[in-house]
Amino acid sequence: MKDDLALLYNISIESIKKNSDKTWIISTKNQDYLLKKHDSNQLENIYIRLNLIHENEFLLPLLSLKNHYLEKINNEYYSLSEYFSDEDLLAKDIRISFFIKSIGRLHQSSSYPIKASDGYLKETIEFLDNQISLAKQEIFSRVERIEHEVYHSPADWYFLMNYSFIYNAIKEADRNVSLLEESWNNSKNIHLSLTYQNFSYDHILVKQEKIISLDKMSLAPSIYDLLSLFNSIYDDKMDLSFIIDEYLNIHQLEKYEIHWLLAYLFIPKINRSENNLVDIENTFKTLSLIKMSEEISTKLSSLE
């Protein structure tokens, strides 16, 4: 391994230290690198696309002397990147501001339209309809059970008190699916972009102006990154209006994308638990996600 890396990247390795199951810290006299093992070389073309659009905030692996981002060593694929140690703690809002603008530029510079097949559009609508049906079934069955029981636990009372709020979210998801289908009937084009799809505060290195861990990057609808972000920060009390403005100032969403995003967001995420405290906490999280979805919907609807 050491000799292979030295030949592929023209580096003189002093030590190799295991960092995780799939990563190693490679030390040379002048700097450290991160070696990462991959399941395949599928990301090669994604990294080539990223290099072509010159979005340098996203930390690409180093090119080998063979001009590849991923190299095969002992029948396994690896990439080598610059290594950055953890930086001092920064406020989450600073990281998010850097992240959302970087994501906006990534989507804007890589976006292109394709003619989606009727089958793909139908499958997408059917998937959303199925998720809505499952959520309906979950809340209806719980209400029915509660109605037939004499004793109601604190978790059940908390759920009953917020039942109408949760059910209204389901109706809003349903409404956005209908609007999405209508938008697609008018124009069957969809836009694909390079998407990051691996949000974590730990991946945002503001001082180095880099976003690391591109393992899940792919060509996909841009709303996938927004879904990942919103589902990760709903309880961080972020200023969503500011975040959405930062993104839309760089990359505008199509009308169908707005309804697609909102349909996903409004489907309640319901997780039951036999433990009363955990169940109350889960319902609280469900309500927080719905409130966030309403805030996003109000902002996006004002822009249509």
N, C-alpha and C positions, 0 to 999 in steps of 0.2 A: 504493500500500500504506500509506504513512505517513498519508495523509489518511483512508483508510478506517478504520484502527485508531483514529485520534483521534476520529472520529465515533462508532464503535461502542462505545468504552470510555470516552469523555470524558476522555482523557489528552492531555497536551501532550508530544509526543515530541521528545527532543533528538538521539537517534542510534539507528541500527539496525545491529547488528553480527552477521554470520553466525557461528553457533556450531557447526553441523554441517550435514549435507545437508538436514535437515528442521527445524532449529531456529535461532532468532535471539534475541539479547539486545536487548531494547527498553529504552532508558534514558530516564527522565524526570528532572526536577529532584529529585524526592523519593525515587524508588526505581527498581529494575530489574524487568523482567518477562521471561518466557520465551515467545516465540511459537513454536508448533509446528504443522507442516503434517500433515494427516491424509488418508488415502486416501479416506475417505468420512465421512458424518456418523452412522455406526451407533452410535458411542459416546454419542451424545446421550441416549438413553433409559437407558443404564447410569448415566450421571452424574446423571440425574434421580433414579433409584432410590437412588443413594448419598447424595444430598442429603437424601432423605426419611428415611433411617434415622439421620442425624446422626452418622456415624462420622467425626469431624473429623480423625483422624490421616492420612487419605488426602487428599492435596492436590488438590482439585478445581480445574479451570480457573475463571477468573472468568466470571461471567454478563455478557453484553453488555447494552447498553441495550435490545436487542430481547428480552432474557430467554432467550438461548441460550448454551449452553456452547461450541458449535462454530458458527462463522460462515463463510459463503461469501464469498470475496474473489477476484475474477478467476477465477471458476469452480473454485476450489479451497477446501478446508475447512481452517480454522485454529482453534486455541484459544490463549488468553492466560492465563498463570498467573503467580503471584508467583515471582520468581527467588531461589533460595538458592545462594550460593556454597558450594564444598566446605568442610566443617567440618574441624577438627582430627581426626586419626586417633583412633578410639575402639576399644576391644577388641571383637572380634567377638561375644563372648558378651553384651555389653551391647546391641549392635544386635539380636541374635537374640531376646533376651528381650523387647525392645520390639516387634519384628516379630511374634513368635508370638502375643503377647497381642492385638495389633491385628487380626491375621488371625482369631483366635478370636472376637473381638467382631464383626467383619465377617460371619463365617459365621452366628453365633448370631442377629444382629439381622435378617438378610436371608433366613434359611432358610425354605423352604416345601415341602410334599410335593406330588408329582404322580403320577398313575397312569401308569407307563411302559408303553409298548406292548410286546407280545410280541416284535415285530420288533426293537426297540431292545435288549431284554434278550438276545435270541438273537445279535444282531450283536456285543454286548459280549463274551459268552462265546466266540464264534467268534474274535474278534480276539485274546483272551488265549490261547486254545488254539493259534492260529496262531503267536503269538510264542514260546510254549513249544516248539512243534514245530521252529521255526527254530533255537532255542538248542540243542535236542537234536541236530539235524542237524549243527550247527557243531562241537559237542564230539565227537560220534561220528566224524565224518569226520576230525577231527584225530587222534584216538586211533588210528583205523585206519591212517592214513598213517604215524604214528610207528612202529606195530608192524611195518610192512613195510620200514622203513628200518634200515640197519645203524648209521649215525651219527645220534646225537641231539644237537641243539644245546642249549645251556644253557636257551634259552627253552622248548624241548620238554620237557626234564627238569623244569623248574619247573612246567609245565602238568601233566605226568603226576603229579607229587607231590601236586598239589591237585585232581586230577580228581574224586575221590570227593566232596570238599567242594562242588565246583561242581555235580556231578550231584545231590547231596542238595538243593541249592537249587532245582533244576528240579522235583524231586519235591514240595518244599514249595509251590512255585508252583502245581503241579497240584492239590495237596490244597486250597489256598485257593480255586481256581476252582470245585472241586466244592462246597465249603461256601458259596461265593457263590451258585451256582446253586440250592442247597437253600434258602438264605435268601430268594431271590427267588421261589421256588415257593410259599413260605409267605406272603409279602406282596410284591406287585408295585409297591409305592410306592417311589419314590426321592425324595431331597431335593435341591433345587437351592439354591444360594446365590450371592450376588455373590462372585466369586473374583478375586484379584489377578493371579496367574499370570505374574509378571515379577520374580521374586526376584533381587536383587543387593544386596550390602552397600552399594554406592554409592547405592542408592535409599532407604536408611534413615537419616533425619536425626534422630538422637535429641535433640540440643540444641534443635532447632526442633519436636520431637515431630510430625514429618511423615514420611509415606511418599510418594515422588514417582513419576512415570512410570506413569500408570494406563492406558497404551496397550493392554494386553492384558486388561484387566478384562472379565469376561463373566459371564453366568449359567451355572453349571456345578456338578457335584458338588464338594463341599468338599475331597475327597481330592486333587484336582488341585493345590491349593496345597501340600498336605503332600508330595506326590510331588516337586514342583519344589524345595521346600526341602530335603528329605532328599537328593535327588540332587545338590544343590549343596554340601552341607556334610559329606558323608560322610568326607572326609579332613581335616577341621578339628579332629578330636578333641573335639567338643562333648559335653556331658553330655546324651545323648538322653533319659534318664529325666526329667530336669528339664524339657526342652523339651516332651515329651509331656504331662507333668503340667500345665505352664503352659497348654497349649492345652485339655486336657480339663476343667480347672477352670472354663473359660468355655463351651466347646461340646463336648458329648458326641457321639461317633460311634455311629451305628447298627451293629448286628451285621454287616449286609451290607457296610457301609462299611469295617469292619476287614478283612474277607476280600478285598474289592476292592483296598484299599491294599496288603495283603501280597502278593496275587497279582502285582501290578505290580512291587513291590520285589524279590521273589525271582527273577524272571526274569533270569538272568545277562546282563549287558551285555558281550558278547565282541567285541573289536576286534583283528583279526590284523594283524601287521606283519612285513615281511621283515627289518627291522632287529631284531637280537637284543635290544638294550637296550630299545628301544621296546616290543617284544613282551612282555618281562618286566614292564615298567612297566604295560602294559595289563592283563596278568593280575593284577598286584598290585592294580590299581584294581578289577577284577572281584571279587577276594576281599574287599577292603575294603567294597564295597557289600553283599556277602552278609553279612559280619559285622555291619554296621549293621542289615541287615534282620532278622537273628536277635535283635539287642538290642531292636528295635522290636516284634518279634513276641512276645518274652517279656513285655514291658511290657503290650502290649495284651491278650494272652491272659489275663493275671492280672486284668484288669478285666471280662472277660466274665461 
